[in-house]
Amino acid sequence: MRLIVPIAALLIATLSVSLDLFPPSLASPLCLHGACRFDQMFPVIDAAGATPESVSILVSADPANPMVWCTYAAALSQRGDTQKAQSAFDHAITLGPGMPAVLMRVGNFDFTHGRREHGFLLSAQILSQTSAFDEIIFSYLQRADVPAGTLLGTAVPDTSRPARSWLAWLRAHGSDQDLCETWAWMSRNRLLDEKSAGEAAWGLWNRKSYRTAYALWTDWLGTTQLLANTRFETAPRETPFDWTLGCGPAVAVTRAHGLDVRFSGTENVAFSGVRQFTVVPAGRYRFSAEVSSENLTTDQGPFFRIFDPANPGRLQAASAPILGTMGKHWITVELTVSGTQALAIQLDRRPSERFDNRISGTLHIDHVSLTPVA
C-alpha cells in the first residue's frame, strides 16, 4: 500500500511532462476531462488565435479567474458580440472587484463601446488604487469630450495622489481653463501641495499665461508680492515667482546672509543664472539692490537687468556694472511698465573683449526690492 502513492505521483508527473513535450489538442479526451493544466492549454489557444470558442475552454478550466473572463469578453467583442462581451466583463468585475488590471480591461471596453459613465466610475476606482494606469486613463478622459470640471470628484477622485497626477497631465495636455478649474477644485478640497502648485505655475508661465500663473501662485501663497525672498533668507521655491540660482564651473552661487556670487577667475564667463519673474500692473517702478563687492576684475562686471521675458525689445532697463571692491551701497534702476505683462529681474555678466577677460572676485547681494514710484 505504501507504494501506491509514490507510483501514482510518478505517473501524474510523467503525464504532465509528456503533455509539456507533446501538447494535446484542446478537443482531446485528456483536456476535455481536465487532465491538461491551464498553463499547457493557454499557449495552444494563444498560438492558434483566441476565439470565443477556444477561450471558453479556459473559462471552463478556471471559471473563477477574472482575467480569463476578460480574455473571453475581449474575444467576444472582437467578433462583434457586444452584449455578451459586456456580460462577460461585468462578471469579471464580480470575480475580481478590487483588481486594477481587471478594472482597466473593462475600462478599455467601456470607453470604446459607449459606456462612458461606467468607465468614469472605474477610472476613479483604478486611480485610487494605483498609478500604473494614469497615462492611459487620463488619455481616455481627455478624449471623452466632456468639460474637465465634470470629471473632478467623479472620474478623478478627490484624493491627493490622483488629483496631483491629473493636474500634471493637464499641465502638458490640457487648456488653461482645465488647469484653473482643477486648481480651484483641488484648493477647495485641500489637495494641493507646494510641488504641484509650483509645477502648475511653471506650466502656465511657459505657455506665456503670465497673469494666470501669478494669480494661481499667489492664491496658493495667500499673499501677493512684487518680489519674493528679497533677502535670500530661504531656499527658493520651485516656481517662476522666486529665485532661480544657477551656477557653473566658473561661478558659485550660495546663500549666506544674502547671496554671494563668486567668480573663479578661470573663464570669460557669460552669466545669467540669478533670476526671478513677476507680474505688475502698468506704471513706474524702482528696482533697488543693496550690494558689496570684493576684487571684481575685468571691464565687464555683473549688473542687474530688468526686461520683458515675452519681448525683451519692448522693455529693457539695467544697472551699471559692479566692479572692484566696494562696501555696502544701494544701486537703483527705474523703469516704466506699459503693455508688458511680466518682468524678469536678472543678474547678468557679459563676456569681456579684453585680453585679461577672466573674471574673478565676489559680489554680495544683501537685499533687493521692487516698488511702485508714486
C-alpha positions as CSV (number, residue, x, y, z in Angstrom):
1,M,0.0,0.0,0.0
2,R,2.9,2.4,0.8
3,L,4.0,2.1,-2.9
4,I,0.7,3.2,-4.3
5,V,1.0,7.0,-3.5
6,P,4.6,7.3,-4.9
7,I,3.7,5.3,-8.0
8,A,0.6,7.5,-8.6
9,A,2.6,10.7,-8.1
10,L,5.2,9.4,-10.6
11,L,2.5,8.6,-13.2
12,I,0.9,12.0,-12.8
13,A,4.3,13.7,-13.1
14,T,5.1,11.7,-16.2
15,L,1.8,12.6,-17.8
16,S,2.4,16.3,-17.1
17,V,5.8,16.2,-18.6
18,S,4.5,14.3,-21.6
19,L,1.8,17.0,-22.1
20,D,4.5,19.7,-22.0
21,L,6.6,17.9,-24.6
22,F,3.7,16.9,-26.8
23,P,0.8,19.4,-26.3
24,P,-2.5,17.6,-26.9
25,S,-5.4,19.0,-28.9
26,L,-7.8,21.0,-26.8
27,A,-10.6,18.7,-28.0
28,S,-8.7,15.6,-26.9
29,P,-10.3,13.5,-24.2
30,L,-7.4,14.4,-21.8
31,C,-8.2,18.1,-21.9
32,L,-12.0,17.6,-22.0
33,H,-11.7,15.6,-18.8
34,G,-9.5,18.1,-17.0
35,A,-6.1,16.3,-17.4
36,C,-4.5,19.3,-19.1
37,R,-3.0,22.1,-17.0
38,F,-4.2,25.6,-17.5
39,D,-0.6,26.8,-18.5
40,Q,-0.5,24.0,-21.1
41,M,-3.8,25.0,-22.6
42,F,-3.2,28.7,-22.8
43,P,-0.2,28.6,-25.2
44,V,-2.1,26.4,-27.6
45,I,-5.0,28.8,-27.7
46,D,-2.7,31.8,-27.9
47,A,-0.8,30.4,-30.9
48,A,-4.0,29.5,-32.7
49,G,-5.6,32.8,-32.1
50,A,-8.1,33.4,-29.3
51,T,-11.7,32.9,-30.3
52,P,-14.8,32.8,-28.1
53,E,-14.9,29.0,-28.6
54,S,-11.3,28.4,-27.7
55,V,-11.2,30.8,-24.7
56,S,-14.4,29.3,-23.4
57,I,-12.4,26.1,-22.7
58,L,-10.1,28.2,-20.5
59,V,-13.2,29.6,-18.7
60,S,-14.4,26.0,-18.1
61,A,-10.9,25.1,-16.8
62,D,-10.7,28.0,-14.4
63,P,-14.1,29.6,-14.0
64,A,-13.1,31.7,-11.0
65,N,-10.3,33.6,-12.9
66,P,-11.4,37.1,-13.7
67,M,-8.6,37.6,-16.2
68,V,-9.7,34.6,-18.2
69,W,-13.2,36.1,-18.3
70,C,-11.7,39.4,-19.6
71,T,-9.9,37.4,-22.3
72,Y,-13.2,35.7,-23.2
73,A,-15.0,39.0,-23.2
74,A,-12.4,40.6,-25.5
75,A,-12.7,37.7,-27.9
76,L,-16.5,38.2,-28.0
77,S,-16.0,41.9,-28.5
78,Q,-13.7,41.4,-31.5
79,R,-16.3,39.2,-33.0
80,G,-19.0,41.9,-32.5
81,D,-21.0,40.2,-29.8
82,T,-21.1,43.3,-27.7
83,Q,-23.8,42.3,-25.3
84,K,-22.2,39.0,-24.5
85,A,-18.9,40.8,-24.1
86,Q,-20.4,43.3,-21.7
87,S,-21.9,40.5,-19.6
88,A,-18.6,38.7,-19.5
89,F,-16.7,41.8,-18.5
90,D,-19.3,42.6,-15.8
91,H,-18.8,39.0,-14.5
92,A,-15.0,39.6,-14.4
93,I,-15.6,42.6,-12.1
94,T,-17.7,40.4,-9.9
95,L,-14.9,37.9,-9.6
96,G,-12.1,40.5,-9.2
97,P,-13.8,43.7,-7.9
98,G,-10.5,45.1,-6.5
99,M,-8.1,44.1,-9.2
100,P,-6.8,47.2,-11.2
101,A,-5.8,45.0,-14.1
102,V,-9.3,43.6,-14.4
103,L,-10.9,47.0,-14.0
104,M,-8.6,48.5,-16.6
105,R,-9.5,45.9,-19.2
106,V,-13.2,46.6,-18.5
107,G,-12.5,50.3,-18.7
108,N,-10.9,49.9,-22.2
109,F,-14.2,48.3,-23.3
110,D,-16.3,50.9,-21.7
111,F,-14.6,53.9,-23.3
112,T,-14.7,52.3,-26.7
113,H,-18.3,50.9,-26.6
114,G,-20.4,53.8,-25.3
115,R,-20.3,53.0,-21.6
116,R,-18.6,56.3,-20.7
117,E,-20.3,56.9,-17.4
118,H,-19.4,53.4,-16.2
119,G,-15.9,54.0,-17.4
120,F,-15.7,57.1,-15.3
121,L,-16.6,55.1,-12.2
122,L,-14.0,52.5,-12.9
123,S,-11.4,55.3,-13.6
124,A,-11.9,56.7,-10.1
125,Q,-11.5,53.2,-8.6
126,I,-8.3,52.4,-10.5
127,L,-6.7,55.8,-9.8
128,S,-7.4,55.4,-6.1
129,Q,-5.5,52.1,-6.1
130,T,-2.5,52.6,-8.3
131,S,-0.6,55.0,-10.5
132,A,0.3,52.3,-13.1
133,F,-2.6,53.2,-15.5
134,D,-2.6,57.0,-15.0
135,E,-1.5,57.9,-18.5
136,I,-3.9,55.6,-20.2
137,I,-6.9,56.7,-18.1
138,F,-6.1,60.4,-18.5
139,S,-5.9,60.0,-22.3
140,Y,-9.4,58.3,-22.2
141,L,-10.8,61.1,-20.0
142,Q,-9.4,63.8,-22.3
143,R,-11.0,62.1,-25.4
144,A,-14.3,61.7,-23.6
145,D,-15.3,65.1,-24.9
146,V,-16.7,66.4,-21.6
147,P,-15.7,69.5,-19.6
148,A,-12.8,68.8,-17.3
149,G,-14.8,70.2,-14.4
150,T,-17.3,67.4,-14.7
151,L,-14.6,64.8,-14.2
152,L,-13.5,66.2,-10.9
153,G,-14.7,64.1,-7.9
154,T,-16.1,61.5,-10.3
155,A,-13.6,60.1,-12.8
156,V,-10.8,61.8,-10.9
157,P,-11.2,61.0,-7.1
158,D,-10.8,63.7,-4.6
159,T,-7.7,62.3,-3.0
160,S,-4.2,63.8,-3.2
161,R,-2.2,61.4,-5.4
162,P,-4.6,61.0,-8.4
163,A,-5.6,64.7,-8.2
164,R,-2.0,65.9,-8.4
165,S,-1.2,63.4,-11.2
166,W,-4.2,64.7,-13.2
167,L,-3.0,68.3,-12.6
168,A,0.4,67.3,-14.0
169,W,-1.3,65.7,-17.0
170,L,-3.3,68.9,-17.7
171,R,-0.1,70.9,-17.5
172,A,1.1,69.1,-20.6
173,H,-2.1,68.4,-22.4
174,G,-5.0,70.5,-21.0
175,S,-6.2,74.0,-21.6
176,D,-5.7,77.0,-19.3
177,Q,-9.3,76.7,-18.3
178,D,-8.9,73.0,-17.4
179,L,-5.9,73.8,-15.3
180,C,-7.7,76.7,-13.5
181,E,-10.8,74.6,-12.8
182,T,-8.8,71.7,-11.5
183,W,-6.6,74.0,-9.4
184,A,-9.8,75.6,-7.8
185,W,-11.2,72.2,-7.1
186,M,-8.0,71.0,-5.5
187,S,-7.7,74.1,-3.5
188,R,-11.2,73.7,-2.1
189,N,-10.5,70.1,-1.2
190,R,-7.0,70.8,0.2
191,L,-5.4,68.5,-2.3
192,L,-2.6,70.9,-3.4
193,D,0.9,70.8,-2.2
194,E,3.8,73.2,-2.9
195,K,5.3,70.9,-5.6
196,S,2.1,70.6,-7.6
197,A,1.3,74.3,-7.2
198,G,4.8,75.3,-8.4
199,E,4.6,72.9,-11.3
200,A,1.2,74.2,-12.4
201,A,2.5,77.8,-12.2
202,W,5.5,76.9,-14.3
203,G,3.3,75.2,-16.8
204,L,1.1,78.3,-17.3
205,W,4.2,80.5,-17.3
206,N,5.8,78.5,-20.1
207,R,2.6,79.0,-22.1
208,K,3.0,82.7,-21.6
209,S,-0.1,82.8,-19.5
210,Y,1.8,85.0,-17.1
211,R,-1.1,86.7,-15.2
212,T,-2.9,83.4,-14.7
213,A,0.2,81.7,-13.4
214,Y,0.8,84.6,-11.0
215,A,-2.9,84.6,-9.8
216,L,-2.8,80.8,-9.1
217,W,0.6,81.0,-7.3
218,T,-0.4,84.0,-5.1
219,D,-3.7,82.2,-4.3
220,W,-1.6,79.2,-3.1
221,L,0.6,81.5,-1.0
222,G,-2.3,83.5,0.3
223,T,-0.5,86.8,-0.3
224,T,0.7,89.0,-3.2
225,Q,4.2,90.4,-3.5
226,L,6.1,92.0,-6.4
227,L,9.4,90.2,-5.4
228,A,9.7,87.1,-3.2
229,N,12.6,86.2,-0.9
230,T,14.1,89.6,-1.1
231,R,16.9,88.9,1.4
232,F,17.5,85.3,0.1
233,E,16.7,84.0,3.6
234,T,15.0,80.8,2.5
235,A,15.8,78.2,-0.2
236,P,14.0,79.3,-3.4
237,R,10.7,77.6,-4.2
238,E,10.2,75.8,-7.5
239,T,8.1,78.5,-9.1
240,P,8.7,81.4,-11.6
241,F,8.0,83.8,-8.7
242,D,11.1,83.0,-6.6
243,W,14.8,83.0,-7.4
244,T,16.5,80.6,-9.8
245,L,20.1,80.3,-8.5
246,G,22.1,78.8,-11.3
247,C,25.8,78.4,-11.2
248,G,28.5,76.8,-13.4
249,P,32.2,75.7,-13.4
250,A,33.4,79.3,-13.2
251,V,30.6,80.7,-10.9
252,A,29.5,79.6,-7.5
253,V,26.2,81.0,-6.1
254,T,25.5,80.5,-2.4
255,R,23.1,81.9,0.2
256,A,24.9,83.3,3.2
257,H,23.2,86.3,5.0
258,G,22.2,87.3,1.5
259,L,23.6,86.0,-1.8
260,D,27.2,85.5,-2.7
261,V,28.2,85.2,-6.4
262,R,31.8,84.1,-6.7
263,F,33.7,84.2,-10.0
264,S,36.6,81.8,-10.0
265,G,38.8,83.6,-12.5
266,T,39.1,80.7,-14.8
267,E,36.7,81.8,-17.6
268,N,35.5,84.8,-19.5
269,V,32.1,83.8,-18.4
270,A,28.7,84.9,-19.7
271,F,26.4,84.6,-16.7
272,S,22.6,85.0,-16.2
273,G,22.0,82.4,-13.5
274,V,20.2,84.5,-10.9
275,R,16.6,85.3,-11.9
276,Q,13.1,85.9,-10.7
277,F,9.9,86.7,-12.6
278,T,7.0,88.8,-11.5
279,V,3.8,90.3,-12.8
280,V,3.0,94.0,-12.3
281,P,0.3,96.4,-13.5
282,A,1.2,99.3,-15.7
283,G,3.1,102.1,-14.0
284,R,6.5,103.3,-13.0
285,Y,8.7,101.2,-10.7
286,R,12.1,101.3,-8.9
287,F,14.3,98.3,-8.5
288,S,16.8,98.6,-5.7
289,A,19.6,96.3,-4.5
290,E,22.0,96.7,-1.6
291,V,25.3,95.2,-2.7
292,S,29.0,95.0,-1.9
293,S,31.9,93.6,-3.9
294,E,35.4,92.2,-3.4
295,N,38.1,92.4,-6.2
296,L,35.7,92.0,-9.1
297,T,38.1,92.1,-12.1
298,T,37.8,92.9,-15.9
299,D,35.9,95.7,-17.5
300,Q,32.6,93.7,-17.5
301,G,31.2,93.3,-14.0
302,P,27.9,91.8,-13.0
303,F,24.8,94.0,-13.3
304,F,21.0,93.8,-12.8
305,R,18.8,93.7,-15.9
306,I,15.0,94.1,-15.9
307,F,13.2,93.1,-19.1
308,D,10.0,91.8,-20.6
309,P,10.5,88.0,-20.9
310,A,8.0,87.7,-23.8
311,N,9.5,90.6,-25.8
312,P,12.8,91.9,-24.4
313,G,12.8,94.6,-27.0
314,R,9.7,96.1,-25.5
315,L,11.2,96.8,-22.1
316,Q,14.9,96.9,-21.1
317,A,16.5,98.5,-18.1
318,A,19.8,97.9,-16.5
319,S,22.1,99.0,-13.7
320,A,25.7,100.0,-14.1
321,P,28.2,97.1,-13.8
322,I,29.6,96.4,-10.4
323,L,33.4,96.4,-10.3
324,G,36.4,96.4,-8.0
325,T,36.0,96.4,-4.2
326,M,33.1,98.5,-2.7
327,G,31.4,98.5,0.7
328,K,27.7,98.2,1.1
329,H,25.8,100.6,-1.2
330,W,22.5,100.8,-3.0
331,I,22.1,100.6,-6.7
332,T,18.7,101.5,-8.3
333,V,17.0,101.2,-11.7
334,E,13.8,103.0,-12.6
335,L,11.5,101.7,-15.4
336,T,8.1,102.3,-16.9
337,V,5.8,99.4,-17.5
338,S,3.3,99.8,-20.3
339,G,1.9,97.0,-22.5
340,T,4.1,94.4,-20.6
341,Q,2.5,91.5,-18.8
342,A,5.5,90.3,-16.9
343,L,9.0,91.3,-15.8
344,A,12.3,89.3,-15.4
345,I,14.8,90.6,-12.8
346,Q,18.1,89.0,-13.6
347,L,21.8,89.3,-12.6
348,D,23.9,89.3,-15.8
349,R,27.5,89.4,-16.7
350,R,28.6,89.9,-20.4
351,P,31.9,88.4,-21.7
352,S,34.7,90.9,-21.9
353,E,36.6,91.6,-25.2
354,R,39.8,92.4,-23.4
355,F,42.9,90.2,-23.3
356,D,42.6,89.8,-19.5
357,N,39.0,88.8,-19.6
358,R,38.7,86.0,-17.0
359,I,36.6,87.5,-14.2
360,S,37.3,86.8,-10.6
361,G,36.0,88.2,-7.3
362,T,32.8,88.2,-5.3
363,L,29.5,90.0,-5.4
364,H,27.4,90.0,-2.3
365,I,23.7,90.9,-2.6
366,D,22.2,91.8,0.8
367,H,18.7,92.9,-0.2
368,V,16.6,93.6,-3.3
369,S,13.2,95.3,-3.7
370,L,10.8,96.4,-6.4
371,T,8.4,99.2,-5.5
372,P,6.0,101.4,-7.4
373,V,7.0,105.0,-7.8
374,A,4.3,107.5,-7.0
